[in-house]
């Protein structure tokens, strides 16, 4: 993986964590879906090999996470993003 790919995967993971853990008063559930749905659609168009590589990167980031709540959300990110089939 290139530095760019790792950075983009990390940024995507961070967005999922922040959206998932945000207070419902700050970001409505509907807004979260609105933000993530186009991303999910794009990711589903990736070849299986690329989706698997992204899952592996996200899992690496989850392992590195020290906050238990953020770590759990990171572990769930591949499913949230529709990467697991």
C-alpha positions as a Markdown table, in Angstrom:
| # | Residue | x | y | z |
|---|---|---|---|---|
| 1 | Unk | 0.0 | 0.0 | 0.0 |
| 2 | Unk | 1.2 | 3.5 | -0.8 |
| 3 | Unk | 1.3 | 6.3 | 1.7 |
| 4 | Unk | -1.7 | 7.9 | -0.1 |
| 5 | Unk | -3.7 | 4.7 | 0.1 |
| 6 | Unk | -3.0 | 4.3 | 3.8 |
| 7 | Unk | -3.7 | 7.9 | 4.6 |
| 8 | Unk | -7.1 | 7.8 | 2.7 |
| 9 | Unk | -8.0 | 4.5 | 4.5 |
| 10 | Unk | -7.1 | 6.1 | 7.8 |
| 11 | Unk | -9.2 | 9.2 | 7.0 |
| 12 | Unk | -12.2 | 7.1 | 6.0 |
| 13 | Unk | -11.9 | 5.1 | 9.2 |
| 14 | Unk | -11.7 | 8.3 | 11.2 |
| 15 | Unk | -14.8 | 9.6 | 9.5 |
| 16 | Unk | -16.8 | 6.5 | 10.3 |
| 17 | Unk | -15.7 | 6.6 | 13.9 |
| 18 | Unk | -16.5 | 10.2 | 14.3 |
| 19 | Unk | -19.9 | 9.9 | 12.7 |
| 20 | Unk | -20.8 | 6.7 | 14.6 |
| 21 | Unk | -19.7 | 8.1 | 18.0 |
| 22 | Unk | -21.2 | 11.6 | 17.5 |
| 23 | Unk | -24.0 | 12.7 | 19.8 |
| 24 | Unk | -27.4 | 12.3 | 18.0 |
| 25 | Unk | -28.0 | 16.0 | 18.8 |
| 26 | Unk | -24.9 | 16.9 | 16.8 |
| 27 | Unk | -25.4 | 14.7 | 13.8 |
| 28 | Unk | -28.7 | 13.0 | 13.1 |
| 29 | Unk | -28.7 | 9.3 | 12.1 |
| 30 | Unk | -30.2 | 10.3 | 8.8 |
| 31 | Unk | -27.4 | 12.7 | 8.1 |
| 32 | Unk | -24.8 | 10.0 | 8.8 |
| 33 | Unk | -26.5 | 7.7 | 6.3 |
| 34 | Unk | -26.7 | 10.6 | 3.8 |
| 35 | Unk | -22.9 | 11.1 | 4.2 |
| 36 | Unk | -21.9 | 7.4 | 4.1 |
| 37 | Unk | -24.2 | 6.1 | 1.4 |
| 38 | Unk | -22.4 | 7.6 | -1.6 |
| 39 | Unk | -19.1 | 6.3 | -0.1 |
| 40 | Unk | -20.6 | 2.8 | 0.4 |
| 41 | Unk | -21.8 | 2.8 | -3.2 |
| 42 | Unk | -18.3 | 3.8 | -4.5 |
| 43 | Unk | -16.6 | 1.2 | -2.4 |
| 44 | Unk | -18.9 | -1.6 | -3.6 |
| 45 | Unk | -17.7 | -0.9 | -7.1 |
| 46 | Unk | -14.1 | -1.8 | -6.1 |
| 47 | Unk | -12.7 | -5.2 | -7.1 |
| 48 | Unk | -12.9 | -7.7 | -4.3 |
| 49 | Unk | -9.1 | -7.7 | -3.9 |
| 50 | Unk | -9.1 | -3.9 | -3.3 |
| 51 | Unk | -12.0 | -4.1 | -0.9 |
| 52 | Unk | -10.2 | -6.9 | 1.1 |
| 53 | Unk | -7.0 | -4.7 | 1.2 |
| 54 | Unk | -9.1 | -1.9 | 2.6 |
| 55 | Unk | -10.6 | -4.2 | 5.2 |
| 56 | Unk | -7.1 | -5.2 | 6.2 |
| 57 | Unk | -6.0 | -1.6 | 6.6 |
| 58 | Unk | -9.0 | -0.7 | 8.7 |
| 59 | Unk | -8.4 | -3.7 | 10.9 |
| 60 | Unk | -4.8 | -2.6 | 11.4 |
| 61 | Unk | -6.1 | 0.8 | 12.5 |
| 62 | Unk | -8.5 | -0.8 | 14.8 |
| 63 | Unk | -5.7 | -2.8 | 16.4 |
| 64 | Unk | -3.7 | 0.4 | 17.0 |
| 65 | Unk | -6.7 | 2.2 | 18.6 |
| 66 | Unk | -6.3 | 2.6 | 22.3 |
| 67 | Unk | -9.8 | 3.9 | 23.2 |
| 68 | Unk | -12.1 | 0.9 | 23.6 |
| 69 | Unk | -15.2 | 2.6 | 22.1 |
| 70 | Unk | -13.2 | 3.9 | 19.1 |
| 71 | Unk | -11.6 | 0.5 | 18.6 |
| 72 | Unk | -14.9 | -1.3 | 18.6 |
| 73 | Unk | -16.3 | 1.2 | 16.0 |
| 74 | Unk | -13.2 | 0.8 | 13.9 |
| 75 | Unk | -13.6 | -3.0 | 14.0 |
| 76 | Unk | -17.2 | -2.5 | 12.8 |
| 77 | Unk | -16.2 | 0.0 | 10.0 |
| 78 | Unk | -15.7 | -2.6 | 7.3 |
| 79 | Unk | -19.3 | -3.8 | 7.8 |
| 80 | Unk | -20.6 | -0.2 | 8.1 |
| 81 | Unk | -19.0 | 0.6 | 4.8 |
| 82 | Unk | -20.4 | -2.5 | 3.1 |
| 83 | Unk | -17.0 | -4.0 | 2.4 |
| 84 | Unk | -17.9 | -7.5 | 3.8 |
| 85 | Unk | -19.9 | -9.7 | 1.5 |
